[in-house]
Amino acid sequence: MKTSARTRTAAAVLGLAAALTLGAALIPGSPPAAAPVPATAPRVELAGTPGSAVSLDGAIRALTERLRRLPADHRAWARLGAAHVQQARVTADPSSYPRAEEALARAAALSPGDPEVLTGLAALAAGRHEFAEAVRLARSSLAANPYGLDAHAVLADAYTQLGRYGEARRAVDRMLELRPGVAAFTRASYDAELRGDRATARRMLEHALSDALSPADVAYCRHYLGELALHSGDRRGAAEQYRLALEASPGFVPALAGSARAAALDGRTAEAIGRYAVVVARLPLAQYVVEYAEVLAAAGRDPSEQWSLLRAQRDLMREAGVRDDLTWAEYEADHGSPALAVTHARAEYARNPNVVAADALAWALHRDGRSREALPYARRATATGWRNALPLHHRAEIERALGMAGEAGRSAARARAANPSFSPALPALARLS
């Protein structure tokens, strides 16, 4: 690829920034005389796995056409908003959030108490990392319709991000009662993983896979089976799951990113770099950009263009109303200013006191020379039984800095047991994708 990454970054910034101005395109105008009106508003399932960009584009076109003819259809506005929320997840294009906000505002103006409208607003809040607001809106939706699977899904995800794991588990259990399918089983798997129960996590993913019908759902389940294997140190098993995911859906970027991750940890650095280049070109999620930069640096190559891309993504996310202190806490602690890392980590933990934020704050404080302050957060990050090598390694390093040799040894042993393939030189690869 002859175009430099810096040029691609500039093009992405200009293209996405321009897209932020297109929200007015949602407002119905004068349609062509022969354009058909969809018989019903296409349904967009927020509880399910992220659909493909192509299918979402089709739903958005159909909904926009319907709304040109039927501008008072509040559920079509709600579904258009939900489609834009899903599109932001699939494409990493934050300009979809202002579009979602506009569509959902129209829906709310027409029918403020409608459960589908409230669920769409909850999903938008969650997408912008406003998880307390997402809980409030999802609960309002469930007060109007206790059987709303999408609302329970948003509630489960938001409670997880807030560190309210018991309430998240109850929301997942309710999903399993209402519809024991892919959406419920994958969330049940993550709940089990956070408790350190990998056997149940794997079993739930296998249930999800047996229930998966579409290629996208099969790829999604295979990808997370790969992630579970990789974080357990089983690189070969992970690579096979990623291969099967790509066999089911050749364009599924998370599985391609997983295969790059497995290659990097297996020492196949050139292969990993080639795959990461494709991944980041297709879907420049912050997680993938950081992983790519770390692999480049480990190979003795200059990662600065990836860091420039990461900063561009940060600016676009801010413009779209997304708060992401976590990414910047992790980045600054490992690759920049520990003092700035502490600022970001404190902000993240204050809003979302989950185990990931606790680990980020612990590591930021330690890197800033404040290991004594870091220790309680390191303990919180490992208190649920979560068998992730990264927070366990961080805890061992903090304990070692405090002269707690015995405790450090035990934490380091737990990290090795959790993932024998863990590499402290590539911390981003141990984070959840």
N, C-alpha and C positions, 0 to 999 in steps of 0.2 A: 504494500500500500504506500504510494508515493506521497500522498498528502500527509503533512506532519500532524501529530496529535494536537499541537497548539492551534493549527489552522482548523482542525475539526472542532476543537473546543470553541473557538470564536464563532464558527458557523452554528454550532448548537446553541450558543448563547443568543445569537441574533435571531435564529429561527424560533426558539422557544419564547423569547421576549416578545417577538412579533405575535406569536400565538396568543399571548395574554390579552391582546387587544381585540380578540375575535369573539368575546362573549356576546356582543350585540347580535351575532349571527343567530343566536337562539330565538330572538324575537321574531314571531311569524311575520312574513311579508306576503307579497302577492305571488302565489304559486303558479306554475305553468298550468294551462287549462286542462291538459290531459293527464296530469299527475294523479295517480290513484291514492285514496285514503286507506291506510291499513285498517282492517276490520276491527282489530283490537290492538291496544297498546302492547308492544312486546314486553315480556316480563324479564326483569334483570334480577337474578338471585344474588344478593349480597352474601348469603351464607355459604354459597358454593365456592368452588375453586375459581381463581381468576380465569375468565374466558380469554380466548385469543383476541388480538387486536382486530382481526378481520371480522369476527362475529360481533364484537362491540361496535365497530364502525357501521355494520349493517343495522344493528338495533338503533343506533343514534340517528342514522338517516331516516329510518322508518318512523321513529318517534318525532323527529323534527318535521317531517312531512305531515304527520297526523296533526301536530299542533298548529301548523299553518292553517289547516281547515277547521280544527276544533280547539281554539285557544283556551277554552274554559275547562278542558279535561285535566283536572288536577292530578290524577294518577299518572297520566302520560308525562306531565311535568316532573312528577316525583321519580318516575322510572328513567326519564332522561337524566335527571340529576344523579341517580344511582349508577347509570351507565358511565357517566363522566368520572365518578369516583372510582369505578372499576378500571376505567381506561388509565387513570393516573397510576394505579397499581401495576398495570400490565406494561405501560410504556415508559414509566419514570418521567413523564412529562407533567410537571406541576401546574402547567397552564390549564389542565383539566379541572383543577379545584375551583377557580373562579367561575368556570362554566357551570360546574355542578352547583355552586352557591347561587348563581342567578336562576337556574332552573328550579331549584328547591325553594327559593324565595317566592317564585311565582306560584308554586304548588301550595306553599303555606298561606299565601294571601288568599287563595281560593278556598282552601279547606284546612285550617290550622290544626285541627284535632285529628285528622285522618292518620291512622297508624302507619300506613305506608309512607306518608310524607314525613312523619316523625322518625321513622327508621332511616329514611334517606338522609335526614339531617344528622342523625346519630352517626351514620357511616362517614359523612363528610367531616364531622368533628373528630372522629377517630383517625381518619386519614391525615388530618392536620395535627395529630398528636394532642388533641384536647380531650383526653380520656375521661376526665370527670364530667365534662359536658356531654360526652357520648353516653355515659351511664345515665345521666339525667334524662336525656332524650329517649334512649332505648326503654327505660322504665316507663316513661309516659306513653310510649307506643304500646307496651305490654299491658298497661292499665286499660287501654282501649281494645286491645286484642291479645289476650294471654297466649294465643296459639301461634303467634308470629315467629316463625323459625329464624328469619333474618334478624329480627330484633334480639332474640336470644343469642345469636351468633355475635352480633356487635357487642352485646353485654358481656359475653364470655371473654372476648378479646380485650375489651376495655378494662375489665376487672383484672385480667392477667397483667396488663401494662401498669395498673395501679398497685400491683403487689397484693391484691386482695384475692388470694388463691382459693380460699374456701368458697367465696361467692362465685368465682369463675367456674369452679367445679360444679356447683349447683346449676349454673346456667348450662353447662355442657350436659349434665345429667338430664336436664329438661329437654335439650335437643335430642338426646338419645331416646327419650320417651316419645317425642313428637314424630321424629323421622330419623331412624338409625341408619344414616347414609354417610357419604364421603365427608360432608361438612362436619357432622358430629363426631365421627370416628377420628378424623385427623386432629380435631381439637382435644379429644380425649387422650390421644397419643401424646400431645405436647404436655398436657397436664401430668400424665404419668412420668414423662421424661424429667420434668421439673422436680418431681419427688424422688428421682433416682431409680425409678422402676422401669428399666429398659425392656424387660420381658413384656410387660403390659403395653408399653409404648409400641413395640414391634407388633404385638398381636392386634392392637387397634388399627395400625396402618395396614396390616394384612386384611382385616375386615373391610377397611375402606377400599383397598384394591379389589377385593372380590365384589364390591358393590359398584365399582367404577364402570361406566358404560362408554363414555366418550374418550377419544384419544387424549384430550387435554386432562381429563380426570385420571386416566391411567398414568400419564406422564407425571402428574402432580404427586400421586401416591408413590410411584417408583422413585422419584427424586427424593422424597423425604425418607424412604427406606434407605436410600443411599446416604443421606445426611446422618441418619442414626448410626449406620455402619461406620461411616468415616469418623464420627466423634467418639466411636468406641475403639478406634485404631484398626479397623478391618478395611484397609485400603482396597484390597482385591474385591471384597464383597460390595463395597461402595461403588467401585468402577463398573461392576456388572449391573447394578441397579441404575446407574446413570445411563449406561448403554441401552438398557431396556426402555428407559424413559424416552430417550431420543429415537429409539425404534418406533415407539408408539406415536410420538409427535416430534418429527425432526427439527422443528424450529423452536423447541422449548428451551429457552435460554437458561433458566435455573439449572437444568441438568447439564448443559454444556459448561456452566460455571463450576458445577460439582466435579465434572471430569477434569477441569483445569486444576481444581483444588487437590484432587487425588494425585494427579500427575506431579504437582509441585512437591507434595509431601513424600512422594515415592522417588524423588530425585530426578525425575524426567523434566528438567527445567525448561529446555527449549520447547518441548511439546506444551508445557503449561503456559509459557509466554505466548505462544501462537494462539492457543485457545482463549486466553484472557483478552488478547487483542480483538478477537471476534466478538467475545461477550460484551466488552465495554463499547465497541462500536454499535452493537445492536441495542444494548440496554445499560446505560451508564448509571446504574444504581451506586450509591455511595459505597455500599459494602463491596461490590465488585471492583470499583476503582481503587479502593484501599488495598484489597488483596493483590491486584495487579501491580500496584506500586511496590508493595512489599516483596513480591517475587522478583521484580526487576532489580530492586536494591540488593536482594540476597545474591543475585547473579552478577553483581558488580556493574549493573547498568543504571543509567540516570532515570529516576522516577519523577522528575520535576514536572513533566508534562501531565502526568496523571494527577499530581497534586493541584495543578492549575485547573484541571477538569473538575476535581472535587470542589474547589472553591467556587467555580462557576455554578455547579449544582447547588451549593449552599445559598448563593445569592438568588437563584431562581426560586428555590424553596421558600426563602424569606418573602420574596415578592408575592408568592402565592399563598402566604399565610400559614406556612408549615413551620413548626418549631421543632428543631432537631438538635438539642444540646448534646445528646448522647454521642452522636457521630463525632462531634467536635471535641468532646471530653476524651474520647478514645484516641482520636488523631493527635491532639496536642500532647497527651501523656506519652505516647509512643514515638512521636515524630516531630514535636514542636515545643511549645512552652508549657511546662508542668503547671505554672501558676495560672495560665489561661485554662488549662484542663480542669483545675480545681473549680474555677468560676463556672464553667459549663456543667461540670458534674454536680455541683451543688444545686444549680438551677434545675437540672433534670431530676435529681433525686427528690427535690422539694415537690415537684409536680407528680412524679411517677416513681414511688419508692418500691420498685421491684428488684429482683436479685441482680439483674443486669446493670441497673443504675447503681446499686450498692457496690458492685464490683468496680464499675468505672470510677466512682468516688474514692474507693479505697486505693485504687492504683494511682489515681491522680495525686492524692495526698502523699502517698509513699514517694512518688517520683519528685514531688516538691519538697522532699526531706521531712515530711511530717508523718512518719510511720506510726507513732503512738496514736495520733488521731485516726489513722487509717484502719487500725486493727478492728475496731467494732464493726465497721462497714464490711471488712473482709469476712468477718464471722457471719454477718447477716447474709452476705452473698452465697455462702456455702451452707446455710442453716436448713434449707428445705430438703437436702439430700441430693440435689442436682449434681450429676456426675459429669461435669464439664471440666476439662483439664485446665482451661485458662484461669478461672477464678481460684481454683485450687493452687495453681502455680503462683498466682499473685499473692495469695495468703501465705504460702511458704516463703516467698521473698520478703514479705513484710515481717513475718515472725523471725526470719533470719536476721534482718536488720535490727531487730529489737533484742537480739541475743537469746532468743527462745529456741535453742538448737533442737531440743526434743520435739517441740510442736512443729517446727519447720520441717523436720525430717518426716514426721507423720503426714503433714499436708503434701509434701513432695511425693511421698509414696502413693497417696490417694490420687494425685494427678497422673502419675505413671500408670496406675491401675485403671483409671478411667479411660485413658487414651495413650497407649504406648507409642503412638506415632506423633504425639504432640511436639511441635517445634517452637520454643520461645522466640526464635528469630522471625517467625511468621505468625504473630498473634492473631491477626485478622482471620486467618484460615480456621481458627478454633472457635470463632464466634458463630452464632446461629445465622444462617443465611435467610 
